[in-house]
C-alpha cells in the first residue's frame, strides 16, 4: 500500500498540482482549504495580535462564513469526483458541509463564557475546533479509504484534546483519555479493515470497490472491521459504551459537536459509501443492532437524573435510528432515499441537540452550576423563554410533529417501510415511545414542578448564546413545517 | 374559509403571547373573542354546507412537500375540506370552545396566559384532525393535538396529574407511532397521500396489506376512543384534568378516535371493516356494559363520568361497525350527543368542584336544596345522558340499537342492557349529589350558579333539546355521505362473498 502511494507520488507531482489547479478540483476542495487557511490565520492572530481578542473572533467567523460560501459554490455547480476519484464534491457533500460548519459554529458560540478556568487557552480551543470540520468534510467527501482515514484522524485528534479541555475537572480528563484510547483502537481497526480489503480486492478506492466481488473472506472481514470502526464513531451497539461517559465528562459545547458533527460525518460516509458494499444477506444483523442500540439508548436515558447524561443516551438512541437506514439499504447501489432521510434527520438533530446542549452549557455556567435535571425545577416561572426553547427541543428529539424531529423520523421510517421492513419499523416506533418518557420528564420538571425554595432566578445568558438558541429553535420549527425549502436543496 | 377557521385559533394564540401576562381580564377577553369569532365562522360554514352532496366541500389544497414514491415523487399537500361527518364534528368543536374558555374563568387563576394559549393551540389541532384531507396532514394534527392537552392536564390538573398525563401521552403515542408505520406503508403502496384518492385506491390493495394497515390505524383509534382493553388511561386523564381539559377531552378528543374509525377504517378499508366488524361490535358492546359497571363502582363523581364515557363510546363503536344505515347515523349523531352531554356533565362537576373542592360523592348530598338552579341543570343533563326520549341521547342510542339488531341481535340486546345500567348509575349519582338531607354542614353555604355559568350552560342545553326533537336537521347533513359509505361497504361485502364462493372477481362492477 505504501509502495503504491509512494509510486503515485513519484509518478508525477506536477500532474497532481495541475489537477489541483483544474477548476473542478479547486471548487471541490475550496471549503477545506479555506478552513485550513482559517486555522493558520487564527493561530497567527493569536501569536501576533494576542491582545486583540476581537480580531480572533472575526477570523473564526470569517473562516466559517467563507467555507460556507465555498460550499455554496459546490452546491450550485457540483464538480463531482475529482483528484483521481479520491474526493467527491456534490450537492450532498455540500449539504453535509453546511451541517458540519453549523455544528462547529454553534459549538463555538456555546463555548463563549464556558471555560472560565481555562480562558488563557481559549485560542487553542478554537483553533482545534476549527480543524474538526475539515476532518468531517474529508470524511463525508472521501472517495478512497485512505482519504477517509485522514479525515477521521483530522477530526478525532482535535476532539481528544477538546474532550479533556476542562483540565481542572477529573471527569473531563477521564473523558478525553477514554475517548483517546478507545478512539485509537477504532482507528486501528479501521486501518486493519482497510488493509484486509486491499488484500482481498486490490483497491482502496470506493468506486472500483463497488464493482469488485466482495464475497471473499478477506474482503468480508475487512468490510466488517471498517463498518465496526464507523459504528464506534457513531456510537452504535455494541460500540456505544464509551459514549455516555465521554459525552457527560466533556465540555458541553464539545459534547454537542461530537453528538451532531461526528455522528453526521460517520453516517454521511456510512450511508452513501459503505452501505452499498455491505452484503444484503447480513441486513437482519445490522437491523437487530440498530434496534438494540435504540433500546439501550432509550432505556439508559430513562433512568438518568443528569440532563447531560440523558442527552448522551438519547444520542445513542438516535444513532440507532440512523442505523436503521443503513440496515434497510444494505446492498442497494442507489442510496438516494436513505441519503435524503439521513440528511434531514441529522440536520434536524443538529439544531435540536445543539440547541439543547447549548441550554445545558448555559445551565452549567449560571445558577446552580449543575446539569442535574432537578436544577431545572420550575424554570418556566423565572425564564419562560429558555424553558419554551428547551421544551421545543425535547419535543423535537421525541419526534412530535411541527418539529424537525418528526419529519426526520418520518423519512427514516419511510425508507424502512419502502424496503419492506414493516416489523422492524413497528418495533422501532414502539421503542420511540420509551424515548418520550424521558423527554417529557424534562418538560415536567420545567413546567409542572415548583421551583425549589429560596432559589435565585437564573441570570441572563450572553446575547450570542440566546441568539444561537433562538436560531436553533427557528430552524427546528422551519424544518418541521416547511420541509420543501430544505428538500429542495438536495434535489 | 375552512383554513381560516382552522388557523384562526392559532393566530389568536400568537396574539395572546403578545398580551402582558398580568392582565388576566384582557387575556380572557381576547381568547373569548377569538373562539367566538371562530365559532361564528364555523356556523357560517355549517349553514353554507350543501347537505345533499357527498363530495368534500370548502376544499383548500396547497403544495407542502414531496416524498419518494414507487413511481415518481408523491406530493404531500396541505389539503383540507369537509364532508357531512367532519362538518358536525367541526361544529361541535367550535361550539364548545368559547364555552370552555368561559368556564375557565372559574377555575384557572394561575398562569392564565399559558392556559389560554394552549387552549387555542389545541383548537387548531382538533379542527385540523377533522378537516385534513391529506393523510400526512391528518397524522400531523393528530399528534400535535396531544401536546396542548399534555400541558393543560400536566400544569393545571389535579393532584395525581403527572401520572395521568404520562400515562395518557405514552398510551396515545404508542398507538400513533404504530399508525405512523401504517400511514407510511399506505402512502408508499398507493402512491398518494390525498384522502379522496386514497379512498379509491386503498381498497384495491391486496387484502393482507389492507388488513395490517387497517390494524395499525385501528390500534391508534381504539386507544383514542378508547375501546375496551385500552381504556385505562381515560379515567385517570379525565379525573386529573381541569374542567376545560375534561370537556375538550370528552367532547372532542375522543371523537377523533371514532372519526378516524369511520373515515380511515370503514370508509377507506370497507372490506377489512366488514371482516373486523364482529370483533369491534363485541368490543363495543363489552365497552357499554363494562363502562357502566365501572361507573357504578366509582366514588369520585368525575371518575364516574369518565367511565360513563367508555360506555357511551361503546355505543358509537357498536353503531359504526353494525354497518347498517340507521346504526351509522346513530353513531355519528351519538358522537355529537356525547360531546354535548358529557361536556355539560363535566362543566357542571367543575362548577360544583369550584365551590366544594371535592369530587367525592359522599361529600355531597342534598345540594338540590342549596343550589336549585344547579340541580335543575344537573338533572336535565343526566336525563340527556341517560337517553330520555325527547332529548338527544335517546335518538342516538335508539338508532344505534335499532340498526344493530338486524346484524346482531345479541350485541343489540347487550347494548340495551347498557341503557338500563346507564340510567342506574346516573340516577344513583344524582340522588347522592342532589337529594336527601344536607349531610355536610359546609355545603349549606354554597352559592348557586351565577349568570356566567348559566349563560354557558344554556346554549348546550338548547342544543340537547333541539337534537332530541329534530335530529333530522343535523342528520340530513351527514346522511348522504353515510349512505355513500354504506354503499362502499355493501360493494366490499359483495366482492368478499364472491371471493368466498370461489369466483374470480378482478373487477367488481358498481
Interface residues (C-beta under 8 A of the other chain):
Chain A: X336 X337 X340 X395 X400 X401 X402 X406 X409 X410 X411 X413 X414 X416 X417 X418 X422 X425 X426 X429 X430 X432 X433 X436 X437 X440 X443 X444 X447 X448 X482 X483 X484 X487
Chain B: X63 X64 X65 X66 X67 X68 X136 X139 X140 X141 X143 X144 X146 X147 X150 X151 X154 X155 X161 X162 X165 X166 X169 X170 X173 X174 X177 X178 X180 X181 X184 X185 X188 X212 X216
